[in-house]
Amino acid sequence: MALRVVPDRAGQVDACLATVMDPELDEPVTELGFVTGVDIGAGGEVRVGFRLPTYWCAANFAFLMADDMRRALLALPWVTQAQVVLHDHMYAEAINLGVGAGEGFQACFAGAAEGGLEGLRRTFLLKAFQRRQAALLQYLLDQTVAPERLAAMDLEGLRTLALDYEGELLVERYLDRRGVVDAGPRAFVDVDGRPLAAEGLTRHLRELARVGVNAEFNSVLCRGLLAVRDKEAGVQPIAIVRRPTERRGAA
């Protein structure tokens, strides 16, 4: 998903971080409240602090998010240095050192890691694809779009549907994950790239519902745990800090 155009650096960083998802929940780290602070230097240095719902959240998930945030920040043309700092986590030191040095997960956890993170990353991208597809299909069915039309629809037809804001957002989110599946021009396919059939659409949605229920439960649990943790620590999520030497609106 392309970053929205923002005139000031703080806004660009915020928009940039909003594209980074929790790999399991498929929600932006900013909306989940994981980002606790952003410090922007006059020379293009950006430092981001974040914390997770518990001290023992999975190291691979934490590493993925930290690495994704650093990569996203470095994609901004004016960023000269990006530092992402995980706080209050059992593996914070190893993750912060590894991500800061641009090392992979295996290099940081050589004694515990089995394989790299790309397989795990793809697994969660596919789950996100399924959840977004289910939400979009259910919305279109509720808008009385016939199953036969959905099964026959190609990507161009999906992009040009006349929808309200909610529908356009669901289409945008779905298309943003559609590329993880190797498939042809058909709009709606399964994770193996096979086109969905009209007669099997209801069954397909029932199967996808299990993926969504688990993720929604985990999302509520994570938000609740993080809220309690932040309250105990006196932490306020996301605070953009501008140093006095930085001119607001500087490119």
DOZABA-390562 format. One line per 2 residues: number of its first residue (from 1); their letters; for each residue x, y, z of C-alpha. Coordinates in pm, 1 decimal. Each point is the difference from the previous one (the first is absolute). Layout:
<pts>
NUM> A> X/Y/Z ~ ...
</pts>
This chain:
<pts>
1> MA> 0.0/0.0/0.0 ~ 148.2/334.8/-99.3
3> LR> 74.4/256.3/268.8 ~ -227.6/299.4/5.9
5> VV> 173.5/326.7/-85.5 ~ 73.8/196.5/317.2
7> PD> 176.5/338.7/-0.7 ~ 197.2/-38.2/324.7
9> RA> 248.8/-259.9/115.0 ~ -192.7/-106.4/310.2
11> GQ> -306.4/-66.6/-213.2 ~ 204.9/-199.5/-248.6
13> VD> 144.1/-214.8/279.0 ~ -348.1/-56.2/141.3
15> AC> -130.9/-101.8/-342.6 ~ 301.7/-222.5/-50.5
17> LA> -44.1/-184.2/330.3 ~ -371.0/-42.4/-70.2
19> TV> 91.7/-233.2/-288.1 ~ 175.2/-242.0/237.9
21> MD> -229.4/-277.7/118.3 ~ 3.0/-230.8/295.4
23> PE> 63.3/-324.6/-192.6 ~ -260.0/-199.0/191.2
25> LD> -274.8/259.1/44.7 ~ 36.8/174.3/-340.6
27> EP> -51.5/338.6/162.1 ~ 235.0/301.7/-8.2
29> VT> 242.5/24.6/291.5 ~ -111.7/361.4/40.3
31> EL> -368.3/-89.1/41.1 ~ 86.7/-277.9/243.9
33> GF> 184.2/251.5/216.5 ~ 336.3/-173.5/-24.0
35> VT> 191.0/315.5/-96.4 ~ 87.8/202.0/309.9
37> GV> 206.6/280.1/-146.1 ~ 168.3/143.5/-306.4
39> DI> 301.8/230.5/16.2 ~ 94.0/179.9/-322.4
41> GA> 338.5/165.3/-31.2 ~ 83.4/297.2/-217.1
43> GG> 242.9/-208.8/-203.6 ~ -256.8/-262.5/-93.5
45> EV> 60.8/-234.7/293.6 ~ -315.4/-178.2/117.6
47> RV> -30.4/-197.0/321.6 ~ -315.7/-202.0/68.8
49> GF> -85.6/-162.2/330.8 ~ -254.5/-278.8/29.3
51> RL> -124.8/-252.3/251.1 ~ -213.0/-311.6/-29.2
53> PT> -290.6/-123.5/213.7 ~ 216.0/-227.6/216.9
55> YW> 361.6/-43.8/101.9 ~ 4.7/-346.1/-160.9
57> CA> -163.0/64.7/-339.3 ~ 151.8/-226.5/-265.3
59> AN> 349.0/110.7/-101.4 ~ -61.5/-68.8/-369.1
61> FA> -310.1/223.1/-5.5 ~ 186.7/276.3/181.4
63> FL> 296.2/-26.2/-237.8 ~ -227.8/9.6/-306.4
65> MA> -170.9/318.7/113.4 ~ 323.9/173.0/97.8
67> DD> 165.1/-95.0/-328.7 ~ -305.2/106.9/-203.4
69> MR> -10.1/337.3/175.2 ~ 369.7/61.2/-65.4
71> RA> -33.9/-94.8/-368.4 ~ -306.0/218.8/-43.3
73> LL> 172.3/300.9/156.5 ~ 312.4/-41.4/-211.4
75> AL> -220.3/12.9/-311.1 ~ -70.9/367.5/74.5
77> PW> 249.1/196.8/-214.0 ~ 97.8/247.6/273.3
79> VT> 63.8/-260.3/273.6 ~ 373.0/-35.7/58.3
81> QA> -17.9/-237.4/295.0 ~ -283.3/-210.4/142.5
83> QV> 13.4/-152.4/346.5 ~ -283.8/-213.6/131.5
85> VL> 15.9/-78.7/371.3 ~ -209.4/-270.3/165.2
87> HD> -63.9/67.3/369.1 ~ -84.6/-229.5/291.2
89> HM> 35.3/-332.2/-179.9 ~ 194.8/-307.4/101.6
91> YA> 197.3/5.4/-327.9 ~ 13.4/376.8/-44.9
93> EA> 379.2/24.8/10.9 ~ 58.1/-268.8/-263.4
95> IN> -276.5/130.3/-227.4 ~ 110.4/363.1/26.4
97> LG> 361.8/-89.4/-75.3 ~ -91.4/-228.6/-289.2
99> VG> -249.2/232.1/-167.0 ~ 229.6/298.5/50.7
101> AG> 282.3/-183.5/-175.2 ~ -227.0/-114.3/-282.5
103> EG> 52.8/-364.6/93.6 ~ -249.8/-279.3/-51.9
105> FQ> -193.7/-187.8/265.1 ~ 228.1/-302.7/-20.4
107> AC> 307.2/211.4/67.3 ~ -161.4/131.4/320.2
109> FA> -137.9/-330.8/122.2 ~ 240.5/-251.5/-148.5
111> GA> -52.9/-249.8/277.2 ~ -378.5/6.8/-5.9
113> AE> -113.1/94.8/-349.7 ~ -94.6/-270.9/-245.8
115> GG> 5.6/153.8/-346.1 ~ -56.1/362.3/-84.6
117> LE> -303.5/220.0/35.2 ~ -111.0/5.8/-363.3
119> GL> -208.2/-314.8/38.1 ~ -170.0/142.0/308.0
121> RR> -50.7/333.7/-174.2 ~ -169.9/-171.4/-293.8
123> TF> -222.9/-206.6/229.1 ~ -139.9/312.8/161.2
125> LL> -29.1/183.6/-330.6 ~ -219.0/-285.6/-124.3
127> KA> -213.1/16.8/315.0 ~ -37.7/374.8/-52.6
129> FQ> -101.2/-67.5/-361.2 ~ -268.9/-241.1/120.8
131> RR> -138.0/236.9/262.2 ~ -14.3/292.8/-240.6
133> QA> -160.2/-213.1/-268.6 ~ -264.9/-124.6/241.6
135> AL> -86.3/355.6/110.1 ~ -26.0/122.0/-358.5
137> LQ> -203.9/-296.2/-124.5 ~ -245.3/28.0/289.0
139> YL> -38.2/373.2/-63.1 ~ -67.3/-54.2/-372.0
141> LD> -250.5/-277.3/69.8 ~ -176.3/229.7/247.7
143> QT> -13.5/257.9/-281.2 ~ -189.5/-264.4/-203.8
145> VA> 283.8/-70.9/-241.5 ~ -83.1/-347.4/-130.4
147> PE> 240.4/-289.9/76.5 ~ 14.9/-77.3/-372.5
149> RL> 120.0/352.9/-73.5 ~ 261.8/-16.3/274.4
151> AA> 132.3/-332.9/-124.0 ~ 35.5/132.4/-355.0
153> MD> 137.8/343.2/95.2 ~ 353.8/91.7/-105.1
155> LE> 234.3/242.5/177.1 ~ -87.2/288.6/-229.8
157> GL> -369.2/-54.9/63.4 ~ 62.4/6.1/374.5
159> RT> 201.5/321.5/-21.1 ~ -275.0/178.0/-196.0
161> LA> -298.1/-101.6/215.7 ~ -209.4/296.6/111.4
163> LD> 14.1/-23.3/379.9 ~ -31.7/220.9/306.2
165> YE> 299.8/95.6/213.6 ~ -15.3/-318.6/208.2
167> GE> -6.2/-213.4/-312.9 ~ 286.6/189.8/-163.4
169> LL> 209.3/-44.7/312.9 ~ -70.2/-374.8/9.6
171> VE> 95.9/-31.2/-367.8 ~ 321.1/197.4/57.0
173> RY> 98.0/-213.8/298.4 ~ -76.1/-322.1/-186.0
175> LD> 195.8/99.5/-309.7 ~ 292.5/94.7/222.4
177> RR> 27.9/-368.5/100.6 ~ -121.2/-156.4/-326.2
179> GV> 356.1/-7.9/-131.4 ~ 113.5/-262.0/254.3
181> VD> -197.3/-261.0/-195.7 ~ 135.8/-117.7/-334.1
183> AG> -308.8/15.6/-218.2 ~ -139.4/136.3/-324.4
185> PR> -239.0/290.9/-59.5 ~ -295.6/-146.0/194.9
187> AF> -82.4/224.1/296.7 ~ -87.1/-266.9/253.9
189> VD> 220.7/-306.1/41.4 ~ 104.8/-225.7/286.2
191> VD> 350.0/-5.1/151.0 ~ 112.5/-242.7/-270.7
193> GR> -111.0/238.8/-274.9 ~ -305.6/-202.1/-104.9
195> PL> -305.1/208.0/-100.5 ~ -294.5/-19.2/238.6
197> AA> -319.5/-161.4/-126.9 ~ -339.5/162.9/54.5
199> EG> -153.4/-314.6/147.0 ~ 281.3/-34.8/255.0
201> LT> 14.8/362.0/111.6 ~ -204.2/-44.7/320.3
203> RH> 209.0/-297.4/107.9 ~ 319.1/191.6/-78.5
205> LR> -111.1/290.0/220.9 ~ -81.2/-238.7/286.4
207> EL> 351.1/-141.0/-20.5 ~ 154.9/346.7/0.0
209> AR> -209.9/102.3/300.4 ~ 214.0/-220.0/224.5
211> VG> 309.2/199.1/-97.0 ~ -176.8/327.5/75.5
213> VN> -141.9/-105.8/339.1 ~ 341.0/-102.5/133.0
215> AE> 162.0/322.2/-119.2 ~ -276.6/218.8/145.3
217> FN> 28.4/-173.9/336.7 ~ 376.8/50.6/2.4
219> SV> -43.4/365.1/-99.5 ~ -235.1/71.8/291.6
221> LC> 228.6/-187.8/238.6 ~ 310.6/185.2/-118.5
223> RG> -166.2/341.6/26.8 ~ -120.2/-77.4/352.5
225> LL> 337.4/-128.5/119.7 ~ 182.7/296.9/-151.5
227> AV> -242.6/250.1/154.6 ~ 59.5/-148.6/344.9
229> RD> 374.8/-9.0/-53.7 ~ 16.5/359.1/-123.8
231> KE> -212.2/122.3/290.1 ~ 226.0/-170.4/252.7
233> AG> 310.5/145.3/-167.0 ~ -152.6/343.4/-59.7
235> VQ> 59.2/-31.3/-375.4 ~ -198.5/195.4/-257.3
237> PI> -5.0/-153.7/-352.2 ~ 154.9/194.8/-293.2
239> AI> 141.2/338.3/80.8 ~ 168.5/183.0/-286.7
241> VR> 296.0/194.4/135.7 ~ 149.3/279.2/-208.3
243> RP> 334.3/139.2/100.0 ~ 26.9/382.2/9.7
245> TE> 246.3/-1.3/-290.8 ~ -250.3/-162.3/-236.0
247> RR> -216.5/238.2/-197.5 ~ -362.3/-111.3/-21.4
249> GA> -88.4/-84.2/-358.6 ~ 362.6/-54.4/-103.2
251> A> 38.3/-237.7/-292.1
</pts>
